[in-house]
Amino acid sequence: MKLKITGQLAYEINIERGIKVDTQDEDLLYDHLWHINNMGYVCRSGEVCKPIPWRSDKYRTVKTIIILHREIADRMNLALYNIIVPKDGDYKNCQRNNLECITRSEFRKNLKPNKQSGVKGIQYYNRLKKWKIVFFYEGVRYNGGVYDSLEEAKFNLEKCRNKVMKGGIWQS
């Protein structure tokens, strides 16, 4: 049997974990025990009601992961399909003035280079033990092939990007 922690104890544990919210959103810290996942997001497991696609009058309960900054963004009526990010980069800081709504293409522009290759758009494909070119342009994902060496992948990355930007056809 799982013990559900709520109220003052949940609030104190959440504050101890470094989670920051505005006063109008503190009820979220009292009602639920939040944890930090391996990507740094403040989240909890929960259930949501979703409509059954072929039955407009029926709903079903689905278990899911609920992310705190997304929950607060919904309360602020920020755009539903855009990405919500903290301005200071700290996902524990979920104060309203720290959250901003950006598009997927803006989010991809801010991505850091791949840790293994040091280059945006090149990643190591562990299964084949080769380097793979994957990049996004105007919201579309492009695969530029798989290469034996990092230098070969770097050389072909610019060729792939130029071909896509000039309107050439590439596999997506």
LINGISUL-V286255 format. One record per helix or strand. SS is the DSSP state (H for helix, E for strand). FROM is the first residue (numbers start at 1). TO is the last residue. Records with the same first field share a line. If there is no record, write none. Layout:
# LINGISUL-V286255
SS=FROM-TO  FROM-TO
This chain:
# LINGISUL-V286255
H=7-16  23-31  68-75  96-98  104-109  150-165
E=20-20  35-36  42-52  55-67  83-86  93-93  99-102  122-125  130-137  140-147
